[in-house]
């Protein structure tokens, strides 16, 4: 009986020792518990690392697509926009100015840096100085050049051309080219309205425009909205053909040279009325002068600038012949002759204020 009791006590002590953590002897349960706990810690650490990596990737992806990529796209678009501006405005630049500006644009790394870069203000002095240098290179013996813009050609003296260039922005300057004057003298058959009201004199400067009539269709509905009626709308547009053209000569129609004069005289005491009429034909006098019939001194006062004086009197008196026809010889660039001939009935001669006659008071 005692032996059985001792065995049970020993077995009990062994079981207690197995669950005693302070016991350094190998214990199966202690080792299993430690192994399980270590495995759980490793799994927990691995899970934390995986979650952290997922969060980092997720945040990085969101930052890239929501912030970084749009900023980079905006930055590249703004760079390309400014580069396109440089290429457009300096398309004919033969120096290294264009490459230098593009390199400066490419060097900017933020949108603020690019926004602070005013490309047009940097290009303006380049274009202006280039054109002004060309003025002296291409001027003719009369100290003039032909200034070609997007829509017209202007013959200008150097001073007017310089002022014109100095007053234009970069976009306009990029469309201007300078060349030596290559002009012809062309006759323009115009009425008084077309001929700047007929107040032109030889050596005056004129700009020449053409007018175009554009017809469009409009549709309208009646009150019941059942039928449509096609209507036409006419719009008149104008565009400049040439500028700075010099008037070489003016021919006024023959009718202006027919002068009729009627005089009535009363005589007393017999109350007699006397009438006298006279007719003067300037054209016949000119023909007589050409044939040598009349003395030069006798008709010089009458004929000398008769048409100019007549126009001046009409201008100052505000009374004149409105249906007068003119043939005006003007100097124009050779390239514009075909356009002028094709639009002879639709041209208007205007007087530019920068070179207006002395009687123009602004």
VOBA-1610 file (N, C-alpha, C; in pm, whole numbers, padded with zeros to 5 digits, always signed):
BEGIN
Unk+00084-00119+00000Unk+00000+00000+00000Unk+00087+00124+00000Unk+00189+00124+00075Unk+00281+00235+00082Unk+00351+00256-00048Unk+00382+00154-00115Unk+00451+00166-00245Unk+00360+00231-00348Unk+00237+00196-00345Unk+00142+00256-00440Unk+00128+00404-00412Unk+00124+00435-00286Unk+00114+00576-00249Unk+00236+00654-00292Unk+00354+00597-00277Unk+00479+00666-00318Unk+00481+00687-00470Unk+00436+00590-00543Unk+00434+00603-00690Unk+00339+00713-00734Unk+00224+00717-00673Unk+00127+00824-00707Unk+00183+00962-00674Unk+00254+00971-00563Unk+00313+01100-00523Unk+00421+01143-00622Unk+00499+01047-00663Unk+00606+01077-00760Unk+00549+01122-00893Unk+00444+01052-00934Unk+00380+01089-01062Unk+00318+01229-01053Unk+00262+01259-00941Unk+00203+01392-00921Unk+00309+01499-00927Unk+00425+01473-00863Unk+00535+01571-00863Unk+00587+01594-01005Unk+00594+01488-01081Unk+00641+01503-01221Unk+00546+01591-01304Unk+00418+01570-01279Unk+00319+01653-01352Unk+00331+01800-01314Unk+00352+01824-01182Unk+00369+01963-01134Unk+00492+02025-01196Unk+00601+01948-01205Unk+00725+02000-01263Unk+00711+02035-01411Unk+00627+01960-01478Unk+00606+01989-01620Unk+00544+02127-01643Unk+00459+02165-01550Unk+00391+02295-01565Unk+00462+02407-01488Unk+00579+02379-01433Unk+00653+02481-01359Unk+00746+02555-01457Unk+00722+02688-01486Unk+00806+02762-01583Unk+00946+02787-01535Unk+00972+02778-01402Unk+01106+02806-01349Unk+01195+02684-01355Unk+01145+02580-01400Unk+01221+02458-01407Unk+01301+02454-01536Unk+01435+02448-01527Unk+01524+02450-01644Unk+01533+02315-01711Unk+01481+02217-01658Unk+01490+02086-01720Unk+01394+02080-01838Unk+01424+02005-01940Unk+01337+01995-02059Unk+01198+01954-02020Unk+01106+02033-02068Unk+00967+02004-02039Unk+00892+02015-02170Unk+00817+01915-02203Unk+00750+01907-02333Unk+00646+02016-02348Unk+00564+02033-02246Unk+00458+02133-02257Unk+00513+02274-02265Unk+00617+02301-02191Unk+00678+02435-02192Unk+00736+02467-02329Unk+00800+02365-02387Unk+00858+02388-02519Unk+00749+02411-02623Unk+00644+02338-02619Unk+00534+02355-02715Unk+00469+02492-02699Unk+00451+02531-02574Unk+00390+02662-02549Unk+00479+02776-02604Unk+00609+02762-02582Unk+00704+02864-02630Unk+00707+02868-02783Unk+00703+02748-02841Unk+00707+02741-02987Unk+00583+02806-03048Unk+00468+02775-02990Unk+00344+02834-03040Unk+00342+02986-03025Unk+00391+03032-02911Unk+00394+03177-02887Unk+00489+03247-02983Unk+00605+03185-03008Unk+00701+03244-03101Unk+00646+03248-03242Unk+00575+03141-03280Unk+00515+03136-03413Unk+00407+03243-03428Unk+00329+03261-03320Unk+00226+03364-03324Unk+00288+03504-03337Unk+00398+03526-03266Unk+00467+03657-03275Unk+00520+03680-03416Unk+00578+03575-03475Unk+00630+03589-03611Unk+00518+03617-03711Unk+00407+03545-03693Unk+00294+03569-03784Unk+00238+03710-03767Unk+00234+03756-03641Unk+00185+03891-03616Unk+00278+03995-03678Unk+00410+03975-03665Unk+00506+04068-03725Unk+00498+04066-03877Unk+00485+03945-03932Unk+00472+03934-04079Unk+00346+04004-04128Unk+00236+03984-04058Unk+00111+04051-04095Unk+00123+04202-04088Unk+00191+04250-03981Unk+00208+04395-03967Unk+00292+04451-04082Unk+00398+04376-04117Unk+00484+04422-04229Unk+00405+04424-04359Unk+00327+04319-04382Unk+00248+04311-04506Unk+00147+04426-04513Unk+00078+04450-04402Unk-00021+04559-04398Unk+00046+04693-04421Unk+00164+04712-04359Unk+00238+04837-04377Unk+00278+04857-04522Unk+00326+04748-04585Unk+00364+04758-04726Unk+00244+04788-04814Unk+00131+04724-04782Unk+00010+04751-04860Unk-00032+04897-04845Unk-00026+04949-04721Unk-00062+05089-04699Unk+00033+05183-04773Unk+00163+05151-04769Unk+00261+05236-04839Unk+00235+05235-04989Unk+00211+05116-05044Unk+00183+05107-05189Unk+00054+05181-05224Unk-00046+05163-05138Unk-00175+05228-05163Unk-00162+05380-05157Unk-00094+05430-05054Unk-00075+05575-05041Unk+00008+05629-05156Unk+00115+05553-05193Unk+00200+05597-05304Unk+00122+05600-05434Unk+00038+05500-05456Unk-00043+05496-05578Unk-00141+05613-05583Unk-00207+05635-05470Unk-00301+05748-05464Unk-00228+05880-05487Unk-00112+05899-05425Unk-00035+06023-05442Unk+00009+06041-05587Unk+00050+05929-05648Unk+00099+05939-05786Unk-00013+05979-05882Unk-00125+05909-05871Unk-00232+05934-05967Unk-00315+06058-05934Unk-00322+06094-05807Unk-00404+06209-05769Unk-00327+06340-05762Unk-00199+06335-05735Unk-00122+06459-05712Unk-00003+06468-05807Unk+00088+06371-05800Unk+00213+06382-05874Unk+00191+06380-06025Unk+00116+06280-06073Unk+00094+06267-06219Unk+00023+06390-06278Unk-00087+06439-06217Unk-00149+06561-06272Unk-00055+06681-06271Unk+00024+06694-06164Unk+00119+06807-06159Unk+00224+06795-06269Unk+00274+06674-06290Unk+00372+06654-06396Unk+00311+06677-06534Unk+00188+06634-06551Unk+00121+06655-06679Unk+00097+06804-06704Unk+00054+06873-06600Unk+00034+07018-06612Unk+00166+07089-06640Unk+00271+07044-06573Unk+00404+07102-06593Unk+00451+07081-06737Unk+00436+06959-06788Unk+00479+06929-06925Unk+00394+07004-07027Unk+00263+07011-07001Unk+00177+07085-07094Unk+00213+07233-07098Unk+00242+07290-06981Unk+00279+07432-06976Unk+00413+07455-07045Unk+00506+07361-07026Unk+00634+07371-07096Unk+00613+07367-07247Unk+00531+07270-07291Unk+00508+07255-07434Unk+00438+07378-07492Unk+00347+07435-07415Unk+00277+07556-07460Unk+00374+07671-07482Unk+00465+07689-07388Unk+00563+07797-07401Unk+00664+07767-07513Unk+00699+07642-07529Unk+00790+07606-07638Unk+00722+07630-07773Unk+00593+07595-07782Unk+00519+07622-07906Unk+00513+07772-07936Unk+00498+07852-07832Unk+00497+07997-07851Unk+00630+08046-07906Unk+00738+07993-07852Unk+00872+08030-07901Unk+00888+07987-08047Unk+00849+07865-08080Unk+00863+07817-08217Unk+00778+07898-08314Unk+00660+07941-08269Unk+00571+08019-08356Unk+00625+08160-08378Unk+00662+08227-08270Unk+00705+08366-08282Unk+00844+08379-08341Unk+00927+08278-08322Unk+01065+08283-08375Unk+01084+08177-08483Unk+00982+08158-08565Unk+00989+08053-08668Unk+01100+08080-08769Unk+01129+08206-08796Unk+01231+08239-08896Unk+01362+08285-08832Unk+01378+08259-08704Unk+01499+08302-08634Unk+01618+08218-08680Unk+01723+08286-08726Unk+01842+08216-08775Unk+01955+08216-08673Unk+01939+08284-08563Unk+02041+08284-08458Unk+02007+08174-08357Unk+02073+08180-08242Unk+02052+08077-08140Unk+01956+08125-08031Unk+01881+08230-08058Unk+01788+08281-07957Unk+01680+08179-07924Unk+01628+08113-08026Unk+01521+08016-08003Unk+01569+07900-07917Unk+01687+07846-07949Unk+01740+07734-07871Unk+01766+07773-07727Unk+01813+07896-07705Unk+01841+07943-07568Unk+01712+07955-07488Unk+01607+08007-07550Unk+01480+08020-07479Unk+01419+07884-07447Unk+01428+07791-07541Unk+01373+07657-07517Unk+01450+07587-07405Unk+01581+07605-07403Unk+01661+07543-07297Unk+01625+07601-07160Unk+01597+07730-07156Unk+01557+07793-07030Unk+01422+07741-06984Unk+01331+07721-07077Unk+01199+07666-07042Unk+01213+07524-06988Unk+01295+07443-07053Unk+01314+07304-07010Unk+01378+07296-06872Unk+01453+07396-06833Unk+01522+07392-06704Unk+01430+07418-06585Unk+01311+07467-06610Unk+01218+07496-06500Unk+01153+07367-06453Unk+01145+07352-06319Unk+01096+07228-06261Unk+00963+07242-06189Unk+00912+07362-06177Unk+00783+07383-06110Unk+00695+07472-06196Unk+00565+07463-06166Unk+00469+07543-06241Unk+00488+07691-06209Unk+00520+07723-06085Unk+00542+07863-06047Unk+00660+07923-06124Unk+00766+07844-06140Unk+00882+07893-06216Unk+00845+07918-06361Unk+00763+07830-06418Unk+00721+07848-06557Unk+00628+07968-06572Unk+00535+07985-06476Unk+00443+08098-06484Unk+00515+08232-06473Unk+00624+08233-06402Unk+00701+08357-06390Unk+00784+08387-06514Unk+00788+08294-06608Unk+00866+08311-06731Unk+00775+08368-06841Unk+00786+08498-06866Unk+00705+08565-06969Unk+00777+08554-07103Unk+00735+08455-07181Unk+00805+08426-07306Unk+00789+08540-07406Unk+00669+08596-07417Unk+00644+08699-07518Unk+00726+08825-07490Unk+00738+08862-07363Unk+00818+08980-07331Unk+00966+08957-07358Unk+01011+08831-07350Unk+01150+08799-07381Unk+01174+08798-07532Unk+01070+08759-07608Unk+01083+08751-07753Unk+01070+08888-07818Unk+00992+08978-07758Unk+00962+09107-07821Unk+01088+09184-07862Unk+01186+09206-07775Unk+01305+09281-07819Unk+01385+09209-07927Unk+01380+09076-07928Unk+01451+09001-08032Unk+01391+09030-08168Unk+01257+09022-08176Unk+01189+09049-08303Unk+01203+09194-08344Unk+01186+09284-08250Unk+01191+09427-08282Unk+01329+09467-08334Unk+01432+09426-08266Unk+01568+09463-08309Unk+01603+09402-08444Unk+01556+09280-08467Unk+01582+09215-08596Unk+01517+09293-08710Unk+01392+09336-08692Unk+01322+09411-08798Unk+01384+09548-08819Unk+01419+09616-08712Unk+01479+09749-08725Unk+01614+09741-08797Unk+01689+09636-08770Unk+01816+09618-08842Unk+01792+09595-08991Unk+01680+09529-09024Unk+01649+09504-09165Unk+01607+09631-09239Unk+01560+09732-09166Unk+01517+09856-09231Unk+01633+09920-09308Unk+01746+09931-09243Unk+01863+09990-09309Unk+01920+09899-09417Unk+01898+09770-09402Unk+01951+09675-09500Unk+01872+09678-09630Unk+01740+09700-09621Unk+01654+09688-09739Unk+01599+09822-09790Unk+01639+09933-09734Unk+01584+10061-09779Unk+01631+10093-09921Unk+01543+10163-09997Unk+01577+10200-10134Unk+01639+10340-10137Unk+01660+10392-10255Unk+01727+10523-10268Unk+01640+10637-10218Unk+01511+10612-10199Unk+01422+10714-10145Unk+01403+10697-09994Unk+01486+10614-09935Unk+01482+10590-09790Unk+01349+10527-09748Unk+01303+10432-09829Unk+01177+10363-09801Unk+01199+10212-09800Unk+01104+10143-09736Unk+01104+09997-09736Unk+00959+09951-09756Unk+00945+09825-09792Unk+00812+09765-09801Unk+00792+09677-09680Unk+00692+09710-09599Unk+00660+09636-09478Unk+00544+09542-09510Unk+00570+09413-09504Unk+00470+09312-09539Unk+00414+09253-09410Unk+00283+09264-09393Unk+00216+09206-09279Unk+00135+09085-09325Unk+00051+09034-09235Unk-00024+08912-09268Unk-00121+08933-09382Unk-00176+09056-09396Unk-00282+09078-09494Unk-00250+09182-09600Unk-00144+09258-09585Unk-00122+09368-09680Unk+00026+09403-09685Unk+00057+09492-09781Unk+00192+09546-09795Unk+00184+09698-09781Unk+00279+09755-09710Unk+00283+09900-09691Unk+00419+09953-09732Unk+00418+10056-09813Unk+00541+10127-09846Unk+00558+10240-09745Unk+00667+10238-09669Unk+00687+10336-09563Unk+00829+10391-09570Unk+00842+10517-09527Unk+00978+10566-09507Unk+01033+10508-09377Unk+01161+10524-09357Unk+01226+10458-09244Unk+01167+10502-09110Unk+01137+10631-09096Unk+01085+10681-08969Unk+00947+10620-08938Unk+00859+10620-09037Unk+00727+10563-09016Unk+00735+10413-08989Unk+00824+10345-09060Unk+00839+10201-09039Unk+00892+10172-08898Unk+00986+10254-08851Unk+01039+10235-08716Unk+00931+10256-08612Unk+00851+10361-08627Unk+00741+10385-08533Unk+00639+10272-08537Unk+00614+10222-08656Unk+00518+10112-08671Unk+00567+09988-08596Unk+00694+09955-08611Unk+00750+09837-08546Unk+00752+09854-08394Unk+00788+09973-08348Unk+00796+09997-08203Unk+00660+09989-08135Unk+00554+10009-08209Unk+00420+10013-08148Unk+00346+09878-08157Unk+00411+09774-08207Unk+00343+09645-08224Unk+00390+09544-08119Unk+00300+09449-08087Unk+00332+09344-07991Unk+00406+09230-08060Unk+00444+09131-07979Unk+00525+09022-08030Unk+00453+08941-08137Unk+00323+08917-08116Unk+00247+08837-08213Unk+00244+08904-08349Unk+00222+09036-08350Unk+00219+09110-08477Unk+00357+09116-08540Unk+00459+09140-08459Unk+00596+09149-08512Unk+00639+09019-08578Unk+00589+08907-08527Unk+00630+08778-08584Unk+00574+08758-08725Unk+00471+08835-08761Unk+00412+08821-08895Unk+00466+08925-08992Unk+00553+09013-08949Unk+00605+09122-09033Unk+00735+09079-09098Unk+00750+09116-09224Unk+00877+09098-09293Unk+00909+09227-09369Unk+01037+09249-09390Unk+01085+09371-09456Unk+01150+09332-09588Unk+01121+09409-09693Unk+01186+09386-09822Unk+01206+09519-09892Unk+01291+09518-09990Unk+01313+09638-10071Unk+01190+09667-10155Unk+01159+09795-10169Unk+01040+09835-10243Unk+01050+09790-10388Unk+00952+09713-10431Unk+00939+09670-10570Unk+00800+09713-10614Unk+00790+09830-10676Unk+00659+09890-10700Unk+00636+09919-10847Unk+00510+09938-10879Unk+00468+09981-11013Unk+00364+10092-10995Unk+00341+10166-11102Unk+00240+10271-11101Unk+00120+10220-11179Unk+00006+10218-11114Unk-00114+10159-11174Unk-00227+10262-11176Unk-00304+10269-11286Unk-00419+10360-11290Unk-00540+10295-11223Unk-00607+10370-11137Unk-00728+10324-11071Unk-00844+10411-11117Unk-00945+10348-11177Unk-01065+10420-11220Unk-01168+10411-11109Unk-01195+10524-11042Unk-01280+10524-10924Unk-01375+10642-10928Unk-01483+10630-10852Unk-01574+10744-10839Unk-01530+10829-10720Unk-01607+10933-10694Unk-01564+11028-10591Unk-01561+10965-10453Unk-01660+10883-10424Unk-01662+10818-10293Unk-01540+10730-10274Unk-01503+10658-10379Unk-01387+10570-10369Unk-01256+10648-10360Unk-01254+10768-10418Unk-01130+10847-10428Unk-01111+10941-10310Unk-01141+10891-10189Unk-01125+10973-10068Unk-01195+11107-10082Unk-01318+11102-10135Unk-01403+11221-10157Unk-01347+11316-10263Unk-01245+11274-10337Unk-01189+11359-10441Unk-01097+11467-10389Unk-01057+11458-10263Unk-00973+11562-10203Unk-00825+11526-10203Unk-00786+11443-10299Unk-00647+11402-10308Unk-00569+11496-10398Unk-00440+11508-10372Unk-00350+11582-10459Unk-00228+11496-10488Unk-00154+11535-10589Unk-00034+11461-10625Unk+00064+11462-10508Unk+00126+11348-10483Unk+00223+11320-10376Unk+00155+11286-10244Unk+00023+11285-10239Unk-00044+11240-10117Unk-00021+11090-10098Unk-00030+11046-09973Unk-00018+10905-09938Unk-00158+10849-09910Unk-00186+10732-09966Unk-00317+10669-09945Unk-00299+10522-09910Unk-00395+10471-09836Unk-00409+10327-09813Unk-00527+10279-09897Unk-00518+10158-09950Unk-00622+10106-10039Unk-00683+09982-09976Unk-00815+09985-09961Unk-00891+09874-09907Unk-00984+09818-10014Unk-01024+09695-09996Unk-01127+09638-10083Unk-01245+09596-09996Unk-01364+09610-10052Unk-01484+09570-09981Unk-01541+09444-10046Unk-01597+09358-09963Unk-01656+09233-10012Unk-01796+09220-09952Unk-01887+09173-10033Unk-02025+09154-09989Unk-02051+09006-09971Unk-02086+08968-09848Unk-02111+08829-09814Unk-02260+08811-09792Unk-02318+08716-09863Unk-02461+08689-09851Unk-02481+08557-09780Unk-02561+08562-09673Unk-02591+08441-09597Unk-02741+08420-09591Unk-02781+08299-09557Unk-02922+08264-09548Unk-02967+08258-09404Unk-03086+08313-09379Unk-03149+08306-09249Unk-03281+08230-09264Unk-03320+08159-09163Unk-03448+08089-09165Unk-03539+08146-09058Unk-03666+08163-09090Unk-03763+08215-08994Unk-03889+08131-09000Unk-03962+08125-08889Unk-04084+08048-08880Unk-04202+08141-08858Unk-04319+08102-08908Unk-04437+08183-08885Unk-04492+08157-08745Unk-04600+08223-08714Unk-04652+08215-08578Unk-04694+08074-08541Unk-04741+07993-08639Unk-04783+07857-08609Unk-04666+07759-08609Unk-04547+07809-08642Unk-04427+07725-08645Unk-04443+07606-08740Unk-04512+07630-08850Unk-04537+07519-08943Unk-04454+07530-09069Unk-04421+07650-09110Unk-04343+07667-09232Unk-04221+07751-09205Unk-04120+07735-09287Unk-03997+07812-09275Unk-03977+07892-09402Unk-03928+08016-09384Unk-03899+08104-09497Unk-03751+08135-09499Unk-03686+08118-09611Unk-03545+08147-09624Unk-03526+08296-09655Unk-03451+08363-09571Unk-03419+08504-09591Unk-03270+08517-09617Unk-03230+08625-09679Unk-03089+08649-09706Unk-03041+08768-09624Unk-02920+08756-09576Unk-02858+08863-09500Unk-02727+08900-09570Unk-02707+09028-09594Unk-02588+09075-09663Unk-02498+09152-09566Unk-02375+09109-09560Unk-02276+09174-09476Unk-02162+09224-09563Unk-02117+09344-09536Unk-02005+09402-09612Unk-01882+09401-09523Unk-01777+09339-09572Unk-01651+09336-09499Unk-01544+09408-09581Unk-01442+09453-09513Unk-01333+09523-09582Unk-01200+09468-09534Unk-01102+09475-09621Unk-00967+09431-09587Unk-00867+09518-09661Unk-00755+09539-09596Unk-00652+09627-09653Unk-00571+09551-09757Unk-00552+09616-09874Unk-00470+09556-09979Unk-00327+09610-09972Unk-00314+09741-09978Unk-00182+09805-09972Unk-00191+09930-09886Unk-00079+09973-09838Unk-00072+10097-09761Unk+00050+10177-09802Unk+00044+10306-09775Unk+00157+10392-09806Unk+00178+10417-09953Unk+00072+10404-10034Unk+00083+10427-10178Unk+00086+10577-10207Unk+00171+10617-10300Unk+00185+10759-10336Unk+00103+10791-10459Unk+00026+10900-10451Unk-00051+10946-10566Unk+00043+11016-10663Unk+00050+10965-10784Unk+00141+11020-10885Unk+00071+11124-10972Unk-00053+11098-11011Unk-00128+11196-11090Unk-00277+11170-11073Unk-00357+11274-11104Unk-00502+11264-11091Unk-00566+11322-11216Unk-00658+11247-11274Unk-00740+11297-11385Unk-00884+11302-11338Unk-00941+11422-11344Unk-01082+11438-11310Unk-01163+11434-11438Unk-01285+11381-11430Unk-01365+11362-11552Unk-01392+11495-11623Unk-01410+11486-11753Unk-01422+11603-11840Unk-01539+11694-11802Unk-01648+11638-11749Unk-01766+11718-11716Unk-01735+11832-11621Unk-01635+11814-11538Unk-01601+11921-11443Unk-01538+12041-11512Unk-01497+12025-11638Unk-01434+12135-11710Unk-01530+12215-11796Unk-01658+12181-11793Unk-01758+12259-11868Unk-01816+12366-11777Unk-01789+12491-11812Unk-01833+12604-11729Unk-01931+12688-11809Unk-02050+12703-11758Unk-02152+12786-11821Unk-02183+12904-11730Unk-02194+13022-11792Unk-02218+13143-11714Unk-02331+13222-11780Unk-02430+13262-11704Unk-02541+13345-11751Unk-02543+13475-11672Unk-02549+13588-11745Unk-02556+13719-11680Unk-02678+13793-11732Unk-02749+13859-11643Unk-02863+13941-11680Unk-02838+14084-11634Unk-02862+14182-11725Unk-02840+14322-11695Unk-02971+14398-11720Unk-03001+14488-11634Unk-03117+14575-11654Unk-03068+14715-11684Unk-03135+14783-11777Unk-03093+14916-11821Unk-03213+15011-11810Unk-03195+15124-11747Unk-03300+15226-11734Unk-03258+15349-11816Unk-03348+15442-11859Unk-03487+15448-11809Unk-03582+15362-11887Unk-03540+15299-11991Unk-03633+15224-12076Unk-03659+15082-12024Unk-03600+15049-11907Unk-03622+14919-11845Unk-03598+14803-11942Unk-03487+14809-12004Unk-03451+14701-12095Unk-03367+14597-12021Unk-03396+14473-12040Unk-03320+14362-11980Unk-03230+14298-12084Unk-03107+14291-12050Unk-03008+14229-12138Unk-02954+14102-12072Unk-02942+13999-12146Unk-02886+13873-12093Unk-02767+13831-12178Unk-02670+13769-12109Unk-02549+13724-12178Unk-02509+13589-12120Unk-02479+13498-12204Unk-02434+13365-12160Unk-02302+13332-12225Unk-02222+13255-12151Unk-02092+13213-12205Unk-02063+13071-12159Unk-01993+12998-12241Unk-01957+12859-12211Unk-01807+12843-12227Unk-01749+12780-12125Unk-01605+12758-12128Unk-01580+12608-12113Unk-01507+12552-12206Unk-01474+12410-12202Unk-01324+12395-12180Unk-01289+12351-12060Unk-01148+12338-12024Unk-01076+12241-12117Unk-01144+12135-12155Unk-01082+12035-12241Unk-01045+12096-12376Unk-01131+12182-12432Unk-01100+12246-12559Unk-00984+12344-12545Unk-00980+12411-12431Unk-00868+12504-12409Unk-00736+12426-12401Unk-00741+12311-12334Unk-00619+12228-12325Unk-00577+12183-12464Unk-00675+12142-12545Unk-00642+12099-12680Unk-00584+12214-12762Unk-00642+12333-12746Unk-00590+12451-12817Unk-00449+12484-12771Unk-00428+12471-12640Unk-00294+12497-12588Unk-00194+12398-12647Unk-00234+12271-12654Unk-00143+12169-12707Unk-00111+12194-12854Unk-00207+12254-12927Unk-00182+12281-13068Unk-00108+12412-13092Unk-00088+12488-12984Unk-00015+12614-12997Unk-00101+12732-13038Unk-00234+12715-13031Unk-00324+12824-13072Unk-00322+12937-12971Unk-00326+12904-12844Unk-00329+13006-12740Unk-00189+13031-12687Unk-00172+13154-12644Unk-00044+13191-12582Unk-00036+13125-12443Unk+00080+13072-12411Unk+00100+13003-12282Unk+00066+13094-12166Unk+00108+13219-12173Unk+00086+13311-12061Unk-00061+13345-12044Unk-00137+13341-12151Unk-00277+13380-12144Unk-00363+13281-12066Unk-00328+13153-12071Unk-00414+13053-12009Unk-00350+12982-11890Unk-00229+13024-11857Unk-00161+12957-11744Unk-00239+12974-11615Unk-00289+13096-11592Unk-00362+13124-11468Unk-00488+13037-11459Unk-00554+13017-11571Unk-00677+12940-11571Unk-00652+12791-11552Unk-00552+12738-11621Unk-00534+12593-11623Unk-00447+12539-11511Unk-00359+12621-11458Unk-00263+12571-11359Unk-00335+12513-11237Unk-00327+12381-11218Unk-00388+12310-11106Unk-00536+12342-11094Unk-00602+12349-11207Unk-00746+12380-11206Unk-00825+12276-11126Unk-00798+12149-11150Unk-00872+12044-11079Unk-00845+12047-10929Unk-00720+12071-10890Unk-00686+12077-10748Unk-00756+12194-10682Unk-00752+12310-10747Unk-00819+12427-10690Unk-00970+12407-10682Unk-01025+12340-10783Unk-01168+12313-10780Unk-01204+12224-10663Unk-01125+12121-10640Unk-01151+12032-10526Unk-01135+12106-10394Unk-01035+12193-10386Unk-01016+12270-10263Unk-01136+12361-10236Unk-01188+12425-10339Unk-01305+12512-10321Unk-01427+12429-10279Unk-01439+12311-10338Unk-01550+12224-10300Unk-01537+12181-10154Unk-01415+12152-10113Unk-01394+12108-09975Unk-01424+12220-09876Unk-01376+12341-09905Unk-01396+12451-09813Unk-01539+12505-09815Unk-01606+12493-09929Unk-01743+12542-09938Unk-01846+12436-09901Unk-01800+12310-09891Unk-01888+12196-09862Unk-01995+12175-09968Unk-01964+12215-10093Unk-02054+12192-10205Unk-01970+12139-10321Unk-02015+12031-10384Unk-01937+11978-10494Unk-02014+11880-10578Unk-01954+11840-10689Unk-02013+11739-10777Unk-01987+11601-10718Unk-02093+11530-10691Unk-02078+11401-10625Unk-02061+11284-10722Unk-02097+11308-10848Unk-02091+11199-10946Unk-01969+11209-11037Unk-01862+11270-10988Unk-01741+11286-11068Unk-01663+11155-11069Unk-01602+11127-11184Unk-01517+11009-11197Unk-01371+11052-11202Unk-01284+10966-11150Unk-01140+10996-11146Unk-01061+10878-11200Unk-00949+10909-11260Unk-00844+10810-11284Unk-00722+10857-11207Unk-00684+10778-11109Unk-00575+10816-11019Unk-00460+10719-11040Unk-00344+10773-11069Unk-00223+10691-11083Unk-00155+10683-10946Unk-00137+10561-10897Unk-00076+10542-10766Unk+00038+10442-10775Unk+00135+10461-10690Unk+00246+10365-10679Unk+00207+10258-10577Unk+00214+10133-10618Unk+00177+10022-10530Unk+00281+09912-10543Unk+00293+09825-10441Unk+00382+09709-10453Unk+00339+09619-10570Unk+00437+09564-10638Unk+00408+09481-10756Unk+00317+09363-10720Unk+00333+09307-10602Unk+00256+09189-10565Unk+00107+09218-10551Unk+00069+09344-10536Unk-00071+09377-10513Unk-00146+09414-10640Unk-00078+09421-10753Unk-00140+09468-10877Unk-00257+09379-10918Unk-00237+09249-10915Unk-00343+09157-10959Unk-00468+09173-10873Unk-00450+09185-10742Unk-00566+09202-10653Unk-00638+09333-10681Unk-00562+09440-10709Unk-00625+09569-10737Unk-00704+09565-10867Unk-00648+09501-10968Unk-00719+09493-11097Unk-00848+09413-11082Unk-00843+09304-11008Unk-00961+09220-10992Unk-01070+09286-10908Unk-01032+09382-10824Unk-01129+09444-10734Unk-01143+09594-10760Unk-01122+09636-10884Unk-01124+09779-10918Unk-01255+09845-10876Unk-01367+09776-10890Unk-01497+09836-10858Unk-01526+09837-10709Unk-01444+09768-10632Unk-01474+09755-10488Unk-01363+09810-10399Unk-01280+09897-10453Unk-01170+09950-10372Unk-01207+10087-10315Unk-01147+10119-10203Unk-01166+10248-10137Unk-01027+10303-10104Unk-01003+10428-10145Unk-00879+10496-10110Unk-00901+10576-09983Unk-00815+10556-09887Unk-00825+10627-09760Unk-00697+10705-09734Unk-00708+10806-09649Unk-00593+10891-09616Unk-00544+10855-09476Unk-00425+10798-09462Unk-00375+10765-09327Unk-00339+10892-09251Unk-00372+10896-09126Unk-00349+11018-09047Unk-00200+11041-09018Unk-00119+10935-09024Unk+00023+10956-08995Unk+00093+11037-09104Unk+00032+11046-09223Unk+00093+11122-09332Unk-00018+11197-09406Unk-00103+11265-09330Unk-00219+11332-09387Unk-00180+11466-09450Unk-00259+11517-09546Unk-00233+11649-09605Unk-00241+11760-09500Unk-00191+11875-09537Unk-00184+11986-09442Unk-00322+12036-09401Unk-00423+12017-09486Unk-00556+12068-09452Unk-00629+11980-09350Unk-00575+11861-09322Unk-00638+11775-09222Unk-00603+11825-09082Unk-00704+11862-09007Unk-00685+11911-08872Unk-00756+11817-08775Unk-00679+11747-08693Unk-00736+11652-08597Unk-00732+11712-08457
//
